[in-house]
Amino acid sequence: MKTKTDFLQNKRVSLKPYVYEKPSISAVSIRILILLLLQIALLFLSKSFSAIIVICCTATGAMLASVIHYLLIRKYKFLSLTNLIHGIIIGMLLPQNYPPVTALMVSFATLLIFKYIFETSENFWINVTGVSVLIAYFIGKSYFPSFILTPEMFTLKNPSTQLINNGVFPIYDFDVTLTGYFNSNLFSYFKVTIPQGLISMLWDTGSIIPAFRFNLLTIIASIVLFSDNSFSVLIPAVFLFVYALLVRLFFPYVSGGEFNQGDVLLAILTSGTLFVSVFMIQWFGTHPMTIVGKVFYAAIAGLYAFMIVGGGTSPIGMIYVIIVCNIINLLIRLIEEKRMDMIMNKMTYISPIDKELLNAGNQQ
């Protein structure tokens, strides 16, 4: 028989009756910061100290912007975790030979100005990291690499193989062993083989832009962020699908090559495509809210990626894609708001007959 104490314990009301369907922005920011620090750790292990210096400078510039903004406004956080993430991403999208002082000043000035423009929020409708990288590109364009994929390669079926054979992408010692194992024990059942050098491109492309290097780690980061709904997988999935499909079907074809012979792997594993898909394309406040809007937004991003980046190896093309899509997002959000207003008006509409009945009831 239950006692009175047992009954009261069963009837205890929780002080926290609500739970989040998704992690909070601060929790997601911590995850993103940890995942970015893992990429910096690989830069350290690969002795890419110049890249780490540039990242430290852009992160310092971002935090200085946060401090100055606090001293002038004194309304918001003294040190912003979001600003730190912005600073790190900016540094990872800059070449490792970029002047550190210039990188610091670009990061500081851009973030400080944006904080004044969007004073009520730390998350802007336009991706501030993309704006910073574009400004840095126009200031120091000579430090950025050029397209590796030359016009002569546009009509080739697998230009990535030629680039690997020419030593553009490094081949690591473990690549031969792993490629042979997977081809013999896995891909042979599907009657396909993967080329030597693909696993090396997954591990480290050797690009002078850090965000373009560690594709495998970026894929792992996507699993972490998408598995607990930190970010929706819908936008990156549609974006990559549309971009890969257009590259596969049309990239060699528009240059006089064969239809359906595009090199999807080169497009996905270069230009920072995966990094942008995970960390930038759906940053807070820069994407639509409805499912239809997200699909349309992602499809447009894939189309613009094909038009701007083409078959891959672009040093700055994906940043243009992000900025263009942020602007298009404003139009999509406007349509979403108009549609929501129409739905709310229909839900709250009262017919003339109902109004008469209500008035009659009130008079009685």
Residue pairs with C-beta under 8 A, 6 or more apart in sequence:
21 229
22 228
22 229
22 230
23 31
23 228
23 229
23 230
25 82
25 123
25 284
26 81
27 230
28 225
28 230
28 231
29 81
29 82
29 85
30 81
31 224
31 225
31 230
32 85
32 225
32 279
33 81
33 84
33 85
33 88
35 221
35 224
35 225
36 85
36 88
36 89
36 92
36 279
38 217
38 221
39 92
39 210
39 211
39 213
39 214
39 217
39 218
40 52
40 55
40 88
42 204
42 213
42 214
42 217
43 51
43 52
43 55
43 210
43 213
44 52
46 204
48 96
48 210
50 96
50 97
51 91
51 96
51 208
51 210
53 100
54 91
54 94
54 95
54 96
54 98
54 100
54 103
55 88
55 91
55 92
55 210
56 91
57 91
57 100
57 101
57 103
57 104
57 107
58 87
58 88
58 90
58 91
58 94
58 103
58 104
58 106
58 107
58 132
59 84
59 87
59 88
59 91
59 107
60 87
60 104
60 107
61 87
61 103
61 104
61 105
61 106
61 107
61 108
61 109
61 111
62 83
62 84
62 86
62 87
62 88
62 90
62 107
62 108
62 111
63 79
63 80
63 83
63 84
63 87
64 108
65 83
65 107
65 108
65 109
65 111
65 112
65 115
66 77
66 78
66 79
66 80
66 83
66 84
66 111
66 115
67 78
67 79
68 112
69 76
69 112
69 115
69 116
70 76
70 77
70 78
73 119
75 119
76 122
80 122
82 122
82 123
83 111
83 122
86 107
86 111
86 128
86 129
86 132
87 107
87 111
89 129
89 211
89 279
89 280
90 103
90 106
90 107
90 129
90 132
90 133
90 136
91 103
91 107
91 210
92 209
92 210
92 211
92 275
93 129
93 133
93 209
93 210
93 211
93 272
93 275
93 319
94 103
94 133
94 136
94 143
94 209
95 143
95 144
95 145
95 208
95 209
95 315
96 208
96 209
96 210
97 143
97 208
98 136
98 140
98 143
99 140
99 143
102 136
102 139
102 140
103 136
106 132
106 135
106 136
106 139
107 132
110 128
110 131
110 132
110 135
111 128
111 132
114 124
114 128
114 131
115 122
117 124
118 124
118 125
121 285
123 283
123 284
123 285
123 286
124 285
124 286
125 285
125 286
125 326
125 329
125 330
126 286
126 323
126 326
126 327
127 280
127 283
127 286
127 322
127 323
127 326
129 280
129 283
130 280
130 319
130 322
130 323
130 326
131 323
133 316
133 319
134 316
134 319
134 320
134 323
137 144
137 316
137 319
144 209
144 315
144 316
145 207
145 208
145 209
145 315
146 315
147 313
147 314
147 315
148 163
148 168
148 270
148 313
149 159
149 163
149 266
149 310
149 311
149 312
149 313
151 255
153 159
153 162
153 163
154 251
154 252
154 255
154 257
154 310
154 311
155 252
155 255
155 256
155 257
155 258
156 162
156 252
156 257
156 263
157 252
157 257
157 258
157 261
157 263
158 195
158 263
158 266
159 263
159 266
159 311
160 169
160 195
160 197
160 198
160 201
160 263
160 265
160 266
160 269
161 195
161 197
163 169
163 266
163 313
164 171
164 195
164 196
164 197
164 200
164 201
165 197
169 197
169 200
169 201
169 205
169 206
170 200
170 204
170 205
170 206
171 196
171 197
171 200
172 199
172 200
172 203
172 204
174 199
175 196
175 197
175 199
175 200
176 196
178 199
179 194
179 195
179 196
179 198
179 199
182 194
183 193
183 194
187 193
187 194
198 265
201 215
201 265
201 269
202 215
202 216
202 219
202 269
203 214
203 215
203 216
204 213
204 214
205 212
205 213
205 215
205 269
205 270
206 213
207 213
207 270
209 272
209 315
211 272
211 275
211 276
212 270
212 271
212 272
212 275
215 269
215 274
218 274
218 275
218 278
219 274
221 278
221 279
222 233
222 236
222 274
222 277
222 278
224 230
225 231
225 278
226 232
226 233
226 236
231 278
231 282
232 282
232 294
234 291
234 294
234 295
234 298
235 281
235 282
235 287
235 294
235 297
235 298
235 301
236 277
236 278
236 281
236 282
236 298
237 298
238 294
238 295
238 298
238 299
238 302
239 277
239 281
239 298
239 299
239 301
239 302
239 305
240 268
240 273
240 277
240 302
241 302
242 298
242 299
242 301
242 302
242 303
242 306
243 267
243 268
243 273
243 301
243 302
243 303
243 305
243 306
243 309
244 264
244 267
244 268
245 302
246 262
246 302
246 303
246 306
247 262
247 263
247 264
247 267
247 306
247 310
247 311
247 312
248 260
248 261
248 262
248 264
249 259
249 260
249 262
250 259
250 262
250 306
251 257
251 262
251 263
251 267
251 306
251 310
251 311
252 258
252 259
252 261
252 262
253 259
253 260
253 261
253 262
262 311
263 311
263 312
266 311
266 312
266 313
267 273
267 309
267 310
267 311
267 312
268 274
268 312
269 312
270 312
270 313
270 314
271 309
271 312
271 313
271 314
271 315
271 317
271 318
272 318
273 305
273 309
273 312
273 318
276 318
276 319
276 321
276 322
280 322
281 287
281 298
281 301
281 322
281 325
286 326
286 329
287 294
287 297
287 329
288 294
288 296
288 297
288 329
288 332
288 333
288 336
289 333
289 336
290 336
293 332
293 333
293 335
293 336
296 332
297 325
297 328
297 329
297 332
300 325
300 328
301 321
301 322
301 325
304 320
304 321
304 324
304 325
305 317
305 318
305 321
308 314
308 317
308 318
308 320
308 321
309 317
309 318
309 321
310 317
350 358
